[in-house]
């Protein structure tokens, strides 16, 4: 076993400091610059210190820790959060939590009884107190960095309030009340979050009634017209009756509004509404006298800003956000941050939803409160929907956290809008990419999930491959009949999309040495660039355990109205000469994870079909006698269709497609022509047959230092036929109808391969004009030359969009900062991003 796998050590470098937690002996090593120290959880009994020992490296079957004792709770760009159960501290059992932000970290020890918890701290290199007063049942220490230029040191940030920073009644026999604010924040700094607009609309069956709307477009346009977005299905005909009175919190108490006309459609404003919501307007007339209810009642418009609960978590703020009650409407919140001090303050924020609806989806973004422009600030998404049933396990059950960190300049305020996006963003389904916690599943490790809409997974990734030994696990089709459907009863619709059957899995690099040892990736790192709601992008990097190949795998999914597409890109760089007995560059249907059976197979290129093969059965790892080491003939794109077999007709309602869009390689020190440098084979995998992309046949399998392989692949799942599809794409319906008429279900893969074969060339000219050339629309002229479809797009001077606070007043101490939000004019040294 590789050395990296023999020691249970969590390495957590942030750039400000390095942490290394040895779980066996529960010792945290801390290093900042040239200084270092150690911290160990412990208990004291009659003045005698007993250090805590780590848990056994076993799955306890769920009786104590609900599974494996070390479990990842949250992980992303801002926050790494681990929970460790089964500690032994003297005669007491205990659990341990570590939260790591870029510039701060927290340690929490929760004892099973009222033993006195403490920490043994050896931090003599730092100018901070090392003494710690023991507490009954609970102990906590926290530290933050203080940097002067490039030189950083640690400062004590432990909580001094008599409260529980883990949440109400979460500190064992210690404090039970939640903390009002983080102890590490300066006095007077705060956050306020208010609900915008309103919530779902109630049925019009009783009076008084509330007309809930998704957005106010004009509160009082021309003094008498209220423009708003609402679901047409929620507005009865001829509503409201003339004279019906209205109340809203923005209307003075002594002024009443009554309806002067019924609600009517304003389709010219539909672009300002999202999802199924449309624009309406209603004419109102003011009166100082409340009229008697007409037809037995009146309607109340509920608007305003309801403050959300905010609590402190030692070094961060936790905002409790309510679950969305209408998944066809997106929830907006005003976020106001205030820094009254004369120094910059880092705001670490966790917007948390307990028991959220639509947990498999939900994208979130921070944007300008006035013009709705996105801030560009990354939001880390972590969530969990697994439950162990073990009451002692915290963070069990269903929850969703949107985590971010930003810096406010001295004496400044910031007002922004936080948007939670559910089923739709605009008129297209939302896409989201999140870390999916396994704490409730009883397993450890990083798992990530991509959702299209909010009613089921689309694709899942396991970057460290700790459970299935492949990167791509569950893969599910979109806008097709859900699990449990029959030909007579297709479950799902565009508003409530269905959870569909698993058609996974897939994998990227898989290398085996001469002894048959699989080369796990070590030093793995996950980095998210975009988490939705239109596009996702994440990269997973690592090094084979023999240190021979550096792997970077990048995955993206985007919104769609036909089927789920995933762009899988990779770059493998050879760092030293190496030869493998078995080397797989990409595979559809992984060695040990495949749920689609013995699929019917076809492949071709941009000209059409090359070969079609009936479904066949192969022993695991056995290669097909004729489809092994095959080159894809002709130019890219090269496409492969895996048609789900008939024995899964009642459960799996989609086929799989794979398109090679780009392939570049240097092999044996020789540059390969574009699109060359790989072969494919059909191979027996667990549960069926898989497709593997490998090095070309006839080329030495020995790799030379400096070699590389780089590619872009598109993988997708599409409905078997039109009756199993309930989406709105007329193009897909035409493709499905065509393939059914010709009895060639692989034609959808061919159509997608050709339709997506775009090559864009961008040229920037002095007059700021871009020429975009679409090479896919080349046409042959009479003189054998090629004409290109060109589009000329005028482009204004590039602008930088960022978040800043503007200095409002003379340059002197005590002047006030005024938050102006997002601007396009650069102001040096005052950027929050």
C-alpha positions, 0 to 999 in steps of 0.5 A, spaced: 500 500 500 502 506 498 505 510 504 500 516 503 494 511 504 497 508 511 497 514 515 490 517 517 493 525 516 489 530 514 493 536 510 489 542 510 494 548 507 490 554 505 496 559 503 496 563 510 498 557 514 498 549 513 495 544 518 496 537 519 492 533 523 494 526 525 488 522 527 491 516 530 494 521 536 489 527 535 495 532 534 494 538 530 501 541 527 500 548 525 505 552 521 505 559 519 511 562 515 517 559 519 513 558 526 510 552 528 506 549 534 501 543 536 494 543 539 491 536 542 484 535 545 484 533 552 481 532 559 483 534 566 481 530 572 483 532 578 488 537 575 491 531 571 491 532 563 489 526 559 490 527 552 485 524 547 486 518 542 483 518 535 478 513 533 479 506 531 480 505 523 474 501 522 466 502 520 463 500 527 456 498 523 453 504 525 452 503 533 456 509 535 459 513 529 454 511 524 459 508 520 466 510 519 469 515 524 472 520 520 467 524 515 467 530 511 462 535 512 463 541 508 469 542 503 470 548 497 474 554 496 472 557 503 471 552 508 473 545 509 469 542 515 470 535 518 467 531 524 471 525 527 467 521 532 469 515 537 475 519 540 477 516 547 479 522 552 481 519 559 475 515 561 470 519 556 468 518 549 468 524 545 467 527 538 471 533 534 470 538 529 475 542 525 473 548 521 478 551 516 477 557 513 483 561 508 485 565 514 482 562 520 481 555 523 476 552 529 477 546 533 471 543 537 471 538 542 464 535 545 465 530 550 460 524 552 459 526 559 461 532 563 468 531 564 472 537 563 475 539 556 481 542 554 486 543 549 494 542 550 497 547 546 504 548 545 504 555 541 511 558 543 513 560 536 507 565 536 505 571 541 499 568 543 496 565 550 497 558 551 493 557 557 486 554 557 481 554 562 477 547 562 470 547 561 465 541 563 463 537 557 466 542 551 472 545 549 474 550 543 480 554 541 480 558 534 486 562 531 486 567 525 492 570 521 494 577 522 498 579 516 503 585 515 505 585 508 508 578 506 509 576 514 503 573 517 502 570 524 497 567 528 492 571 533 487 568 538 480 568 536 477 563 541 470 564 543 469 568 550 462 568 550 458 563 554 454 560 548 455 554 543 458 556 537 456 549 534 449 551 534 443 550 540 444 544 544 450 542 540 456 542 545 454 536 550 454 538 557 457 545 555 453 552 553 446 550 550 444 557 547 447 559 540 452 565 540 449 572 537 455 573 533 462 571 532 467 572 537 473 574 532 469 580 529 470 587 531 464 590 536 459 593 531 460 589 525 454 586 523 450 582 517 443 583 516 439 579 511 432 580 509 426 577 505 425 580 498 418 580 495 414 574 497 412 567 498 407 562 495 400 564 493 395 561 497 388 558 494 382 563 493 378 559 497 377 563 503 377 571 505 381 575 507 386 573 502 394 574 500 396 575 493 403 573 493 407 575 487 414 573 485 417 580 483 415 587 483 416 590 477 414 597 478 411 598 485 406 604 483 408 606 476 405 613 474 402 613 481 396 608 479 399 602 476 402 596 480 406 591 475 408 584 478 410 577 476 405 571 478 403 564 476 398 565 471 394 559 474 394 562 481 390 568 478 382 567 477 379 570 471 376 577 473 380 578 479 380 582 483 373 585 483 372 593 482 373 596 489 377 591 492 381 594 498 389 592 498 394 593 504 402 593 503 407 595 508 409 600 503 403 604 504 402 609 509 397 607 515 392 612 513 392 611 506 388 605 502 388 602 495 382 599 492 382 596 485 380 600 479 381 595 474 382 587 474 388 584 473 391 584 466 397 581 462 403 585 460 407 580 456 412 586 454 414 585 461 415 577 461 422 578 460 423 580 467 419 574 470 422 567 471 420 560 470 413 559 469 411 566 471 408 572 467 408 579 467 401 583 470 399 589 472 393 592 476 390 599 476 389 602 483 386 608 486 388 611 493 383 613 498 383 615 505 377 611 507 377 603 508 372 600 503 367 595 505 370 588 502 367 587 496 364 579 495 366 578 502 373 580 502 380 583 501 387 582 498 393 583 502 400 584 498 405 582 503 412 585 501 417 588 505 424 585 509 423 580 514 429 579 518 432 572 518 436 569 524 443 570 524 448 567 529 455 567 530 460 561 529 466 563 532 470 566 526 463 566 521 456 568 521 451 563 520 444 566 517 438 561 517 434 561 511 427 558 510 426 553 505 423 555 498 416 553 498 415 554 491 420 551 487 417 554 481 419 561 484 426 563 486 428 566 493 431 573 493 434 576 500 437 583 501 444 582 504 447 588 508 454 588 511 457 593 515 464 594 518 465 600 522 472 599 524 478 603 521 481 596 518 479 591 513 474 585 515 474 579 512 466 576 512 466 569 513 458 567 511 454 561 511 447 561 509 444 555 511 437 552 510 435 546 514 430 541 510 430 544 504 426 543 498 429 541 491 435 539 495 438 535 489 438 542 485 438 549 488 444 554 485 445 560 488 449 567 486 450 574 489 449 580 485 448 587 485 441 589 488 439 594 483 441 592 476 442 584 478 448 584 475 452 578 478 458 580 482 463 574 480 464 572 487 464 565 488 459 561 492 461 554 495 455 550 495 455 544 500 449 539 502 447 533 505 440 529 504 443 522 507 441 520 514 444 515 518 438 514 524 444 515 529 442 520 534 449 522 536 451 524 529 451 532 528 450 534 521 445 528 519 439 529 515 437 534 509 441 541 509 444 546 504 449 551 505 451 557 501 458 559 503 462 565 501 468 570 504 469 577 502 472 583 505 469 590 507 474 596 507 474 600 513 468 604 515 464 601 509 457 598 508 455 593 503 448 591 500 447 586 495 442 581 493 443 573 494 439 569 489 437 562 491 435 559 484 430 553 484 427 549 478 428 555 473 433 561 471 429 565 466 425 560 462 431 554 462 432 549 468 437 551 473 444 547 473 448 547 479 454 543 482 455 542 489 459 538 494 455 532 497 456 531 504 457 523 506 456 524 513 449 521 513 451 515 508 456 513 514 462 514 509 468 518 508 471 522 502 469 528 497 463 527 493 460 532 488 453 532 485 450 536 479 443 537 478 439 539 472 432 542 475 431 540 483 428 534 482 434 529 481 441 528 480 444 529 473 451 526 474 456 525 480 463 525 481 468 522 486 475 526 485 479 521 490 475 515 487 475 512 494 469 508 494 468 506 487 475 507 484 472 511 478 471 519 478 464 518 475 459 515 479 451 516 478 449 518 471 442 520 470 438 522 464 434 529 464 427 530 462 425 523 461 420 518 464 422 517 472 423 511 476 417 507 476 414 509 470 410 505 465 409 506 457 402 508 460 404 512 465 410 517 464 412 520 471 415 527 470 413 534 467 417 540 465 415 543 472 416 537 476 422 533 473 423 526 475 428 522 479 431 518 473 434 511 473 442 510 474 446 509 467 453 510 470 458 510 471 465 513 467 472 514 469 478 518 466 485 516 467 486 508 470 493 506 470 496 499 472 503 497 473 507 491 471 504 487 478 497 489 476 497 495 482 492 500 480 495 507 481 491 511 485 491 519 485 494 522 491 495 530 492 488 531 489 485 537 489 478 540 487 477 547 484 470 550 482 470 555 477 462 556 476 457 552 480 451 555 476 445 557 474 447 557 467 453 553 467 458 549 471 465 548 471 470 544 476 477 541 475 480 535 479 487 535 479 492 529 482 498 525 481 499 518 480 502 514 486 508 513 482 509 520 481 509 519 473 503 522 471 500 529 473 492 529 471 487 535 471 480 533 469 475 538 468 468 537 468 462 542 465 454 541 465 450 547 462 442 548 462 438 545 456 431 544 454 432 537 451 437 532 454 443 533 459 450 534 456 457 534 460 463 536 457 469 532 460 476 535 458 483 532 461 490 533 460 495 528 462 502 530 463 508 525 463 513 527 469 518 521 468 519 515 463 514 510 465 510 504 462 504 501 464 501 494 463 494 497 462 493 504 461 486 507 460 485 514 458 477 515 458 472 509 459 464 509 458 462 504 463 467 503 468 471 497 470 467 496 477 461 501 476 456 500 470 449 500 470 447 500 463 448 492 461 450 489 455 449 495 450 447 495 443 453 499 440 455 504 434 460 508 432 462 513 426 464 520 424 462 527 421 460 523 415 455 518 418 455 511 421 462 506 420 459 500 424 454 497 428 454 491 433 448 488 436 449 487 444 454 482 446 456 479 453 464 479 455 467 477 461 470 482 465 476 485 462 476 481 456 476 485 450 471 484 444 475 480 438 474 485 433 473 492 436 479 492 440 485 497 438 480 500 433 482 507 430 476 512 429 476 513 421 476 520 418 476 527 422 473 529 428 468 529 431 468 521 432 462 519 436 460 512 439 452 510 441 451 505 447 444 503 446 440 501 452 438 493 451 431 491 451 432 487 458 432 494 461 427 497 457 422 497 463 427 501 468 432 505 463 429 510 458 435 513 455 441 511 451 448 514 452 452 518 447 460 520 447 463 525 442 470 526 441 471 533 440 478 535 440 484 530 441 491 532 442 497 528 444 505 527 444 507 520 445 514 518 445 516 525 444 513 525 437 507 530 436 501 527 433 496 530 428 490 533 431 485 528 432 490 522 432 493 519 438 488 514 441 484 508 439 478 505 442 476 498 445 469 494 447 471 491 454 467 487 459 466 491 465 462 490 471 455 489 469 456 489 462 460 492 456 464 498 456 468 503 451 475 504 453 479 510 450 487 508 450 493 509 446 493 508 439 495 500 437 502 499 434 505 505 438 509 503 444 505 503 450 512 506 454 511 514 455 516 519 455 518 525 460 514 531 456 509 526 453 502 529 454 494 527 452 489 532 452 482 532 450 475 534 450 469 529 450 462 530 450 458 525 454 450 525 454 444 521 455 438 522 450 431 519 451 430 512 447 424 515 444 419 521 443 414 518 448 419 518 454 421 525 453 416 531 456 421 536 454 420 542 450 425 541 444 422 541 437 429 539 435 430 533 439 423 531 437 424 531 430 431 527 431 427 522 435 422 522 430 427 521 424 431 515 428 424 512 430 422 512 422 429 509 420 429 504 426 436 507 427 436 510 434 444 512 434 442 517 429 441 522 435 448 521 437 450 523 430 446 529 429 449 531 436 456 530 434 455 534 427 450 540 430 455 541 436 462 541 431 463 548 432 470 551 432 470 559 433 476 563 431 476 570 435 480 576 432 481 583 436 481 589 431 484 596 433 476 598 432 474 593 437 470 589 433 470 581 433 470 577 427 467 570 429 468 565 424 464 558 425 468 553 421 462 548 421 458 552 416 464 552 411 461 551 404 465 548 397 465 554 392 465 552 384 473 554 384 474 549 390 475 554 395 472 554 402 467 560 404 466 561 411 460 563 415 462 570 419 459 574 424 461 581 425 460 583 432 461 591 434 464 591 441 465 597 446 471 598 450 472 592 455 470 594 462 472 591 468 466 589 473 468 588 480 465 590 487 467 596 491 465 601 496 466 609 494 469 614 499 464 619 500 467 625 503 474 628 504 480 624 505 481 625 513 480 620 519 473 619 520 470 620 513 464 615 512 465 610 506 458 609 502 457 602 499 455 603 492 455 596 489 458 594 483 461 598 478 465 598 472 470 604 473 476 602 476 478 605 483 485 603 485 486 599 492 478 599 494 476 593 490 472 588 495 474 582 490 
